[in-house]
Structures are given as structure tokens and as C-alpha cells.
Amino acid sequence: MTSLPSDTPDEAPEVPDADLVAQLRLDLWAARDAAIAAVASAGAYRARNAELEAEIHRLRVELDRLAHVEHSITYRVGSTALKPAKALRRLAK
């Protein structure tokens, strides 16, 4: 094992304690594992974000289609023809 450099040339180099080295290794491994978990978690969030963006796009397309249907002549004529029937149904309840 190599020793750490000293602050002054007259001092003997400091040799780290074996327990300290072992603890630092454990801390390093724990930090590495936490970083790996964070990367995996970020990937899962990116995938979920892509799913949600696709769902938003699908819903916007559906809203555009519904708006087109509501403005069509066929829909307006049909809804106008059914208004009296809907009113009678409400009165019957």
C-alpha cells in the first residue's frame, strides 16, 4: 500500500488505517450503486414521459376529429332533429 504525502518534508508519510480504507471503499460502492439506480430510474421516467406524450397526441387528434364531426352538416341536422325527442324523454322521467 502506498502512503499519503505529508505536508512538510520532515514528517513521516501518513499511512491510512485499514478500517478507514475499508469504510471508504464501502462508501464508494454505495455511491456507485446509488448512481446506477438513479440512471435506471431516469430511464424509466423518460419512457413514461414518452408514453404520456404519445397519449396527449392521441387525445388531441381525437379532439380535432370530434370538433370536425360537431361542425359537420350531418351532425347538426341530426342533433336538431333529435332535440324534441330528447326533451320528451326528459319530461317522461
C-alpha positions in Angstrom: 0.0 0.0 0.0 1.3 3.5 -0.8 1.4 6.2 1.8 -0.1 9.6 1.6 2.2 12.6 1.0 3.0 14.7 4.1 2.6 18.5 4.4 6.1 19.0 5.5 9.2 17.1 4.2 10.4 16.3 7.8 7.3 14.4 8.7 6.9 10.7 8.1 4.2 9.9 5.5 0.8 9.1 6.9 -0.4 5.5 6.3 -4.2 5.3 6.2 -5.8 2.9 8.6 -7.1 -0.4 7.1 -10.5 0.1 8.6 -10.7 3.6 7.2 -9.8 2.3 3.7 -12.4 -0.4 4.0 -15.1 2.1 5.1 -14.2 4.4 2.2 -14.5 1.5 -0.2 -17.9 0.7 1.1 -19.0 4.3 0.8 -17.6 4.4 -2.7 -19.5 1.3 -3.7 -22.7 2.6 -2.1 -22.4 5.8 -4.0 -21.8 3.9 -7.3 -24.8 1.7 -6.6 -26.9 4.8 -5.9 -25.7 6.4 -9.2 -26.6 3.3 -11.2 -30.1 3.2 -9.6 -30.6 6.9 -10.4 -29.7 6.3 -14.1 -32.1 3.4 -14.2 -34.8 5.4 -12.6 -34.2 8.3 -15.0 -34.6 5.9 -17.9 -37.9 4.6 -16.5 -39.1 8.2 -16.2 -38.1 9.0 -19.7 -40.1 6.0 -21.0 -43.1 7.1 -19.0 -42.8 10.6 -20.3 -42.7 9.3 -23.9 -45.9 7.3 -23.2 -47.7 10.3 -21.8 -46.6 12.5 -24.8 -48.0 9.8 -27.1 -51.3 9.8 -25.2 -51.5 13.6 -25.3 -51.0 13.5 -29.1 -53.7 10.8 -29.4 -56.2 12.8 -27.4 -55.5 16.0 -29.3 -56.1 14.1 -32.6 -59.4 12.7 -31.2 -60.5 16.2 -30.1 -59.8 17.5 -33.6 -61.9 14.7 -35.1 -64.7 15.4 -32.7 -64.6 19.1 -33.5 -64.8 18.3 -37.1 -67.8 16.0 -36.6 -69.6 18.6 -34.5 -69.2 21.2 -37.2 -70.4 18.8 -40.0 -73.8 19.4 -41.5 -74.9 15.8 -40.8 -74.3 16.1 -37.1 -76.1 19.5 -36.9 -79.1 18.2 -38.8 -79.2 15.0 -36.7 -78.9 16.8 -33.4 -81.6 19.4 -34.5 -84.0 16.5 -35.4 -83.4 14.8 -32.1 -83.9 17.8 -29.8 -87.7 17.3 -29.5 -87.2 13.6 -28.7 -84.6 14.4 -26.0 -87.0 17.0 -24.5 -89.8 14.4 -24.3 -87.5 11.8 -22.8 -86.5 14.3 -20.0 -90.2 15.1 -19.3 -91.1 11.5 -19.1 -88.6 10.9 -16.3 
